[in-house]
Amino acid sequence: MSESAWSGEQLDLDAYLARIGYAGDRAPTLETLRAVQAAHVTAIGFENIDVLLGRPVALDVPSLQDKLVSGGRGGYCYEHNLLFAAALERLGFAVSGLGARIRMGDDKVRPTTHALLKVRLDGADWITDVGFGGEALLAPLPLRAGYQERQGGWTFGIERDDTADGESTWVVRSLHPEGWFDLYSFGAEPRHAVDFTVLNHYMAGHPRSPFVQRLVVQRPDHGLRRTLIGTELTLTGTDYSRDVREVPAAELPRVLAEVFRVALTDADEKTLAGWYGR
């Protein structure tokens, strides 16, 4: 069998769907895409533990399956969306990759470092992204300027922006109490798995990468966003009220397991606790 664009043939689809708790219809429809995306985002945490501990981050499908599916771990955007692309491909969806510039409320031009996906369904394009962490989309968005959608307790939108980045771009936004908050912008150029491998090399090892100096763990849900930055745990409600507390280094493994559903080996628990307890 020849290798497909996203190596979906290498994925154990049954194991993946069991990992995210999805037992619904497998036909490549919008309803299936919505349900599988929501299941993935809420089941598999966003985390950078391997990067923090100086380990290489492998993006081939067997490695992603071993880590995120069988190993009970999470990952960051490339890991999440490459695994998701393989699953969608196996389910029969037409999937392509896109690269985005993080904004997080600022229109400063940053490098393209984020991975997301586009799905073509019944003649229309949809953006799907399971790897953005705390403010990740819980459902796909149509590639339609001015579209807004309530997803759980959160409101997302998509707009055109043809000036800020010096190119024709789309912007994914989240509605905060003070107004619209730009999450990231992206263009139409298709990205391939090999492109994400190059970006991953920078994000996993460059000293200016946001993931090499501190722990970043996130898990969104329909009514609560959970974020652990370093040892600061923040729970954010749909009214944007926040509960913030410090987590002692010795408690990190328990918080990762109970709050973020990230399972560590005994050796990794000791290594991570030691990293923050030093």
C-alpha positions in Angstrom: 0.0 0.0 0.0 1.4 3.4 -1.0 1.7 6.0 1.7 -1.0 8.6 1.8 -0.6 12.4 2.4 -1.1 12.0 6.2 -0.1 8.4 6.7 -3.6 7.5 7.8 -3.0 3.8 6.9 -0.5 3.6 9.7 -3.1 4.6 12.4 -5.0 2.2 14.5 -8.3 4.0 14.0 -10.2 1.9 16.5 -7.6 2.6 19.2 -7.7 6.3 18.5 -11.4 6.6 18.6 -11.5 4.6 21.9 -8.8 7.0 23.3 -11.1 10.0 22.6 -14.2 8.2 23.7 -15.9 8.4 20.3 -18.3 5.6 19.4 -20.5 7.4 16.8 -21.0 7.2 13.1 -17.8 7.1 10.9 -19.2 8.5 7.7 -17.2 11.5 6.5 -19.9 14.1 7.2 -20.0 17.4 9.0 -21.7 15.8 11.9 -18.9 13.3 12.3 -16.2 16.0 11.9 -17.9 18.1 14.7 -18.2 15.1 17.0 -14.7 13.7 16.5 -13.1 17.2 16.9 -14.9 17.9 20.2 -14.0 14.4 21.5 -10.3 14.8 20.6 -9.9 18.3 22.1 -11.5 17.5 25.4 -9.9 14.1 25.8 -6.2 14.6 24.9 -4.3 17.4 26.7 -2.0 20.0 25.1 1.4 19.7 26.7 5.1 20.2 26.1 6.7 17.9 28.6 9.0 16.1 26.2 10.3 19.5 25.0 10.9 20.7 28.5 12.8 17.6 29.4 15.0 17.9 26.3 13.6 15.0 24.3 13.0 14.9 20.6 9.4 15.2 19.4 8.6 12.6 16.7 5.8 13.4 14.3 5.5 10.1 12.4 2.1 8.4 13.0 3.4 5.3 14.8 5.2 7.6 17.3 2.1 9.8 17.7 0.0 6.8 18.3 2.4 5.4 20.9 2.5 8.7 22.8 -0.9 10.3 22.5 -3.1 7.2 22.0 -1.4 4.2 23.8 0.7 6.2 26.2 -2.0 8.4 27.6 0.0 11.5 26.9 -0.7 14.8 25.2 1.3 16.9 22.8 1.4 20.3 21.1 0.0 21.5 17.8 2.0 19.5 15.4 1.4 16.3 17.3 -2.3 16.8 17.8 -3.1 18.0 14.3 -0.9 15.4 12.5 -2.6 12.6 14.5 -6.0 14.2 13.8 -5.2 14.5 10.1 -4.3 10.8 9.9 -7.6 9.9 11.7 -9.7 12.1 9.4 -7.9 10.7 6.3 -8.8 7.2 7.6 -12.4 8.3 8.0 -12.6 9.4 4.4 -12.3 13.2 4.7 -10.4 15.4 2.2 -7.7 17.0 4.5 -5.0 19.6 3.8 -2.7 21.4 6.1 -2.3 25.2 6.8 0.2 27.2 8.7 -0.7 30.1 11.1 0.9 33.1 12.7 0.0 33.3 16.4 -1.5 36.7 17.4 -3.0 36.3 20.9 -4.6 39.7 20.8 -1.7 41.4 19.0 -1.4 42.1 15.2 2.4 42.1 15.3 3.8 39.9 12.5 5.2 36.7 14.0 6.6 33.7 12.2 4.4 30.9 11.0 4.6 28.4 13.8 1.1 26.9 14.3 -0.4 24.0 12.4 -4.1 23.7 11.6 -6.1 21.7 9.1 -8.7 22.4 6.3 -11.4 19.9 5.3 -13.3 20.1 2.1 -16.9 18.9 2.5 -19.7 19.1 -0.1 -17.9 21.9 -2.0 -17.2 24.0 1.1 -14.0 24.5 3.1 -13.9 24.1 6.9 -11.1 25.0 9.4 -10.5 22.3 12.0 -7.8 22.6 14.7 -7.4 20.3 17.8 -4.0 21.7 18.7 -4.4 25.2 20.0 -4.5 24.4 23.7 -6.6 26.4 26.1 -8.6 28.3 23.5 -8.8 25.5 20.9 -11.9 25.3 18.7 -14.3 22.7 19.9 -15.8 22.4 16.4 -14.8 23.2 12.9 -15.5 26.7 11.4 -16.6 27.3 7.8 -14.1 29.4 5.8 -16.6 32.2 5.6 -15.8 35.9 6.5 -17.8 37.2 9.4 -19.0 33.8 10.6 -19.6 33.4 14.4 -20.5 30.4 16.4 -21.1 29.5 20.0 -19.2 26.3 20.9 -20.1 25.2 24.4 -19.8 28.3 26.5 -17.4 30.0 24.2 -17.9 32.1 21.0 -15.5 31.9 18.1 -15.5 33.7 14.8 -13.5 33.9 11.5 -12.7 37.1 9.5 -10.7 38.3 6.6 -7.7 40.6 7.2 -5.9 41.7 4.1 -3.6 44.3 5.6 -2.0 43.5 9.0 0.3 40.6 7.8 1.0 42.2 4.4 -0.9 39.4 2.7 -4.4 38.1 2.3 -5.2 36.3 5.5 -7.9 34.8 7.6 -8.2 35.4 11.3 -9.6 33.0 13.9 -11.0 35.0 16.9 -12.5 34.3 20.3 -15.0 36.6 22.0 -13.7 37.9 25.3 -15.6 40.1 27.8 -13.7 43.2 26.3 -14.4 42.2 22.7 -13.0 40.1 19.9 -9.6 38.6 20.6 -7.5 37.5 17.6 -6.0 34.0 18.2 -4.1 33.4 15.0 -4.0 34.3 11.3 -3.4 32.1 8.3 -3.1 32.2 4.5 -4.3 29.8 1.8 -0.9 28.2 1.1 -1.2 24.4 1.7 1.2 22.9 4.1 2.4 19.3 4.1 3.5 17.0 6.9 7.1 17.7 6.0 6.6 21.4 6.6 5.4 20.8 10.1 8.5 18.6 10.7 10.7 21.7 9.9 8.6 24.0 12.2 8.7 21.4 14.9 12.5 21.4 14.9 12.4 25.1 15.8 9.7 24.9 18.4 11.2 21.9 20.1 14.7 23.2 20.4 15.3 26.9 19.7 16.1 28.9 22.9 13.5 31.5 21.9 10.7 28.9 21.6 8.0 29.4 24.2 8.1 25.7 25.0 11.7 25.1 26.1 11.7 27.1 29.3 8.5 26.3 31.2 5.8 23.8 31.4 2.7 24.5 29.3 -0.3 22.2 29.7 -3.9 23.0 28.7 -7.2 21.3 28.3 -10.4 23.1 27.1 -13.9 21.8 27.5 -17.4 23.1 26.8 -17.7 24.8 30.2 -14.1 25.2 31.6 -10.6 25.9 30.4 -7.7 24.5 32.3 -4.2 25.9 32.0 -1.0 25.1 33.8 1.9 27.5 33.0 5.0 26.6 35.0 3.4 25.8 38.3 0.5 28.2 38.1 -2.8 26.5 37.6 -5.7 28.5 36.2 -9.3 27.4 35.8 -11.3 29.8 33.6 -15.1 29.6 33.5 -17.3 30.6 30.5 -18.0 34.0 32.3 -14.2 34.4 32.3 -13.9 34.2 36.0 -10.6 32.7 37.0 -9.4 30.5 39.9 -5.6 30.7 40.1 -3.3 28.8 42.4 0.3 27.6 42.7 1.0 23.9 42.4 3.9 22.5 44.5 6.4 20.6 42.4 5.5 17.3 44.2 1.9 17.7 43.2 2.5 18.2 39.5 2.0 14.5 38.5 -1.3 14.3 40.3 -2.6 17.6 38.8 -1.5 16.4 35.3 -3.4 13.2 35.7 -6.5 14.5 37.4 -7.0 17.9 35.7 -5.4 17.4 32.3 -5.6 13.6 31.8 -1.9 13.4 31.1 -0.4 10.1 32.3 3.3 10.0 33.1 5.5 7.1 33.9 7.0 6.9 37.4 10.4 7.9 36.0 8.9 11.0 34.2 7.0 12.0 37.3 10.2 12.1 39.3 12.1 13.9 36.5 9.4 16.6 36.1 9.0 17.1 39.8 12.8 17.4 40.1 13.0 19.9 37.3 10.7 22.2 39.1 11.9 21.4 42.6 15.5 22.1 41.9 
